[in-house]
Amino acid sequence: MKQWILTLGICGCVLASHAQTDSTAKTSDTIQVGNFVIVKTGKENNASLKKEKDVSVRVIEERFKSHRRKQNILSTNWFIFDLGFTNLIDNTDYSKAQGMGYLKTAYAPAGPITQSDMTLNSGKSSNVNLWFFMQKLNITHHVLNLKYGMGLEMYNFRYDRNISYRSTPQPMVFKDSIGFRKDKLYAGYITVPLMINITPKPNVHNAFTFSAGISAGYLIDWRNKQISDQRGKQKYRGDMLLQPWRLAAITELGLGPVRLYGSYSLNALHREETGLNQVPYVVGIRFSNW
């Protein structure tokens, strides 16, 4: 009887051992050969990990593309600052202008005004612009763009000779009888520029860029500021027969962090009835992100 019981116990242990081996094989995917245990590679886990990586890469790419579209289709640059030099191209026929009543000789004992009297001090005649904003709108593959904005253009025309502007008893310009330490004509315009921008390598930071177009400005402030020992500091306002509108051809050149700009007026500084035909132009540096 004891032998039967011992035999049944041994068989039970063997069956339990086989059952445990089969369960381990299903859960851990192993094979036992003698004293060696071979573990199979988790292909399903690797495939799952690869899928997760692929999904992550796709999500990152989609987010990058979405961000890039938002950045480049329409971008805004706030408060751009320009600093440049201005001068005049004088095409005036002074012999004709003398008879039109704007260039006065009654208050000028030194004689009538000539072209040399209206020559500017080019080293001190300045242009300062403050653009409230500039926007760049993508047209074609970020290579061709439309640039536009709004800002304030300020011109300081410094005279070497003693030139005075007055609005009473009528608008006039004359050579004064005293010497000025500072004599300038200021003109300020609210201006809207419109340019076509070309950026051959839009994905390169601070790449070469070129813009050209036109601008329209409306005269909002003007004055003749003079400083002398005899009169001190004085500012003269009133109607000086300056053109109320200013149209100009404009351009911008960017190379690396440097931005250069230029402007050439398409109409004269003064009204036609003055007889003066002086065309302002500007060259300067633009402090801008793009």
C-alpha distance (Angstrom), angle and dihedral (degrees) to the residues before:
residue distance angle dihedral
M1 . . .
K2 3.78 . .
Q3 3.77 90.0 .
W4 3.83 91.1 56.4
I5 3.75 91.9 49.1
L6 3.85 90.7 49.6
T7 3.81 91.1 48.1
L8 3.84 92.9 50.3
G9 3.83 90.5 48.6
I10 3.80 92.7 53.0
C11 3.82 91.4 48.8
G12 3.80 90.8 50.2
C13 3.79 91.9 52.3
V14 3.81 91.6 49.7
L15 3.82 91.9 50.1
A16 3.78 91.7 47.6
S17 3.80 90.1 50.3
H18 3.82 91.8 52.0
A19 3.78 91.5 47.2
Q20 3.83 91.5 51.8
T21 3.83 91.0 48.7
D22 3.82 92.0 52.3
S23 3.81 91.8 48.5
T24 3.84 91.7 51.0
A25 3.80 90.6 48.0
K26 3.80 91.0 54.9
T27 3.78 96.0 45.6
S28 3.81 103.0 36.5
D29 3.83 98.4 24.8
T30 3.85 94.5 -130.8
I31 3.82 134.5 149.5
Q32 3.81 122.6 -152.1
V33 3.81 119.1 -152.6
G34 3.78 111.0 179.1
N35 3.79 107.5 -55.6
F36 3.86 93.3 -17.1
V37 3.81 125.0 92.5
I38 3.84 117.8 -157.6
V39 3.83 116.3 -158.7
K40 3.82 116.4 -158.2
T41 3.85 120.6 -133.7
G42 3.80 115.7 -100.7
K43 3.81 97.8 -118.7
E44 3.75 92.7 164.5
N45 3.79 91.1 53.4
N46 3.82 91.3 48.0
A47 3.78 90.9 48.6
S48 3.79 90.0 49.4
L49 3.81 91.4 49.4
K50 3.80 90.7 48.9
K51 3.79 90.2 51.2
E52 3.79 90.3 50.9
K53 3.83 90.7 50.6
D54 3.80 91.6 48.1
V55 3.78 90.5 50.6
S56 3.82 91.3 48.4
V57 3.82 91.9 50.3
R58 3.79 91.2 49.3
V59 3.81 91.7 49.8
I60 3.81 91.6 50.2
E61 3.82 91.1 48.0
E62 3.79 92.1 49.6
R63 3.79 91.8 48.6
F64 3.83 90.9 48.9
K65 3.80 92.5 48.9
S66 3.80 90.9 47.7
H67 3.81 91.6 49.5
R68 3.80 91.1 47.1
R69 3.78 92.0 52.2
K70 3.81 91.6 51.5
Q71 3.79 92.0 48.8
N72 3.78 99.3 47.2
I73 3.77 108.9 34.0
L74 3.80 92.0 67.1
S75 3.79 123.8 0.4
T76 3.81 128.9 175.5
N77 3.79 129.6 -149.1
W78 3.81 116.1 -163.6
F79 3.83 128.5 -149.2
I80 3.80 104.7 -2.0
F81 3.80 116.9 -169.4
D82 3.84 127.4 -148.3
L83 3.78 128.8 -168.0
G84 3.79 120.0 -176.0
F85 3.79 149.7 138.9
T86 3.79 122.8 -101.4
N87 3.79 133.5 -161.8
L88 3.79 140.4 165.8
I89 3.78 133.6 -112.5
D90 3.80 101.7 -145.8
N91 3.82 113.5 -151.3
T92 3.81 94.1 161.0
D93 3.79 121.7 140.6
Y94 3.81 95.9 -142.5
S95 3.79 95.1 -172.9
K96 3.81 88.2 59.6
A97 3.80 95.0 38.7
Q98 3.82 92.0 56.1
G99 3.79 90.0 67.5
M100 3.83 95.4 50.7
G101 3.81 95.6 75.0
Y102 3.81 100.6 -121.8
L103 3.82 96.9 94.8
K104 3.78 102.9 62.3
T105 3.79 128.6 -157.8
A106 3.84 99.0 177.4
Y107 3.81 92.0 85.8
A108 3.81 95.1 37.8
P109 3.78 113.8 80.0
A110 3.81 88.5 177.8
G111 3.81 91.2 68.8
P112 3.82 138.1 -103.2
I113 3.80 124.2 -27.0
T114 3.80 116.2 -94.5
Q115 3.78 134.1 -175.2
S116 3.82 92.1 -92.4
D117 3.82 89.6 56.8
M118 3.83 91.0 57.9
T119 3.81 94.4 48.5
L120 3.80 113.7 125.5
N121 3.78 129.1 -132.5
S122 3.81 95.3 -115.2
G123 3.81 93.9 -164.1
K124 3.81 92.8 57.5
S125 3.80 101.9 33.3
S126 3.78 104.8 99.7
N127 3.77 143.9 -177.9
V128 3.81 120.7 -150.7
N129 3.80 120.3 -179.3
L130 3.79 131.3 -173.6
W131 3.79 113.2 -166.4
F132 3.79 110.7 -161.7
F133 3.79 89.9 -156.1
M134 3.79 142.8 -15.6
Q135 3.79 124.6 -159.2
K136 3.79 129.9 -162.2
L137 3.80 118.5 -156.4
N138 3.79 119.3 -165.0
I139 3.81 114.5 -126.5
T140 3.81 106.5 166.6
H141 3.82 124.4 13.0
H142 3.82 91.1 -41.6
V143 3.81 88.3 -73.8
L144 3.80 95.1 95.1
N145 3.80 114.9 44.5
L146 3.79 140.6 167.3
K147 3.82 116.5 -128.1
Y148 3.79 124.2 -166.2
G149 3.77 139.3 150.0
M150 3.79 146.9 140.0
G151 3.77 133.7 -104.4
L152 3.79 151.5 133.6
E153 3.82 120.8 -81.8
M154 3.83 116.2 -160.7
Y155 3.82 123.7 -167.9
N156 3.81 125.7 -169.2
F157 3.81 112.2 -168.3
R158 3.82 107.7 -166.5
Y159 3.80 117.1 -160.9
D160 3.80 125.0 -149.9
R161 3.80 92.6 -158.6
N162 3.81 126.9 57.9
I163 3.80 98.8 -91.2
S164 3.82 118.9 165.2
Y165 3.81 129.6 -166.2
R166 3.80 119.5 -155.0
S167 3.79 134.1 174.3
T168 3.83 98.3 -162.4
P169 2.94 140.7 104.3
Q170 3.81 76.8 5.2
P171 3.83 134.7 -26.7
M172 3.80 108.8 -74.7
V173 3.80 147.6 148.0
F174 3.81 122.0 -143.7
K175 3.77 143.0 162.7
D176 3.77 107.9 -100.1
S177 3.81 125.3 -135.6
I178 3.82 95.6 -128.4
G179 3.78 134.5 60.6
F180 3.81 121.1 -109.4
R181 3.77 127.1 -148.3
K182 3.78 87.6 -157.9
D183 3.78 126.7 18.1
K184 3.81 120.2 167.4
L185 3.77 141.2 154.7
Y186 3.81 112.8 -140.9
A187 3.81 123.7 -158.2
G188 3.81 124.9 178.1
Y189 3.81 126.2 -168.5
I190 3.79 135.9 -171.7
T191 3.79 99.6 -135.7
V192 3.80 138.1 -169.0
P193 3.84 115.0 -161.6
L194 3.80 124.4 -161.7
M195 3.82 119.8 -169.4
I196 3.79 142.1 166.5
N197 3.80 109.6 -130.1
I198 3.82 125.2 -154.9
T199 3.83 119.5 -164.9
P200 3.85 109.7 173.9
K201 3.84 93.5 -169.4
P202 3.81 106.1 34.0
N203 3.82 94.4 170.2
V204 3.81 93.7 57.3
H205 3.81 115.7 89.6
N206 3.83 113.4 -121.9
A207 3.80 91.1 3.2
F208 3.80 124.6 164.6
T209 3.80 112.3 -72.7
F210 3.80 134.4 176.1
S211 3.80 131.1 -166.3
A212 3.78 133.0 -179.0
G213 3.78 135.2 171.8
I214 3.80 144.7 104.2
S215 3.79 137.4 -68.7
A216 3.80 133.8 -154.8
G217 3.80 120.7 -153.9
Y218 3.80 133.9 -176.4
L219 3.82 119.9 -148.7
I220 3.83 110.1 -118.4
D221 3.82 103.4 160.1
W222 3.80 136.9 22.1
R223 3.81 136.6 161.5
N224 3.78 144.2 156.4
K225 3.82 108.9 -123.3
Q226 3.80 118.1 -165.8
I227 3.81 134.5 177.1
S228 3.80 121.1 -167.3
D229 3.79 139.1 152.1
Q230 3.79 91.7 -118.2
R231 3.83 99.7 48.4
G232 3.77 103.5 18.3
K233 3.83 117.2 -147.7
Q234 3.79 115.8 -13.3
K235 3.79 136.1 169.8
Y236 3.79 122.5 -160.3
R237 3.80 121.6 -162.0
G238 3.77 135.6 170.8
D239 3.79 134.3 88.9
M240 3.81 107.7 -25.0
L241 3.80 94.2 166.6
L242 3.80 96.2 -108.0
Q243 3.79 117.9 158.8
P244 3.84 109.1 -93.4
W245 3.82 91.9 -147.6
R246 3.77 128.5 49.2
L247 3.81 121.6 -161.7
A248 3.79 118.3 -173.2
A249 3.78 143.5 173.4
I250 3.80 108.2 -126.6
T251 3.77 136.5 -169.6
E252 3.81 139.0 -178.9
L253 3.80 130.5 -162.1
G254 3.79 123.5 -166.4
L255 3.80 125.3 -169.7
G256 3.79 114.8 166.5
P257 3.82 111.8 -42.6
V258 3.84 92.4 -22.7
R259 3.81 121.1 97.6
L260 3.80 121.4 -171.4
Y261 3.80 123.6 -171.1
G262 3.77 136.6 -170.8
S263 3.79 136.4 -170.1
Y264 3.79 132.6 -169.3
S265 3.81 120.6 -173.9
L266 3.77 117.6 -126.6
N267 3.80 92.1 -158.7
A268 3.80 134.0 40.5
L269 3.80 125.7 -90.5
H270 3.84 93.7 -123.2
R271 3.76 130.5 48.3
E272 3.77 119.3 -94.0
E273 3.82 94.6 -109.5
T274 3.82 90.6 64.9
G275 3.80 92.7 66.9
L276 3.83 90.1 -133.1
N277 3.78 117.0 125.8
Q278 3.82 104.9 -172.9
V279 3.80 119.3 152.8
P280 3.84 118.2 -161.0
Y281 3.78 123.4 -143.1
V282 3.82 132.4 -178.8
V283 3.81 139.1 -158.6
G284 3.79 121.6 -176.5
I285 3.81 153.3 125.1
R286 3.79 124.0 -76.8
F287 3.80 121.1 -150.7
S288 3.80 102.4 -149.5
N289 3.82 140.4 134.3
W290 3.81 91.8 -129.2
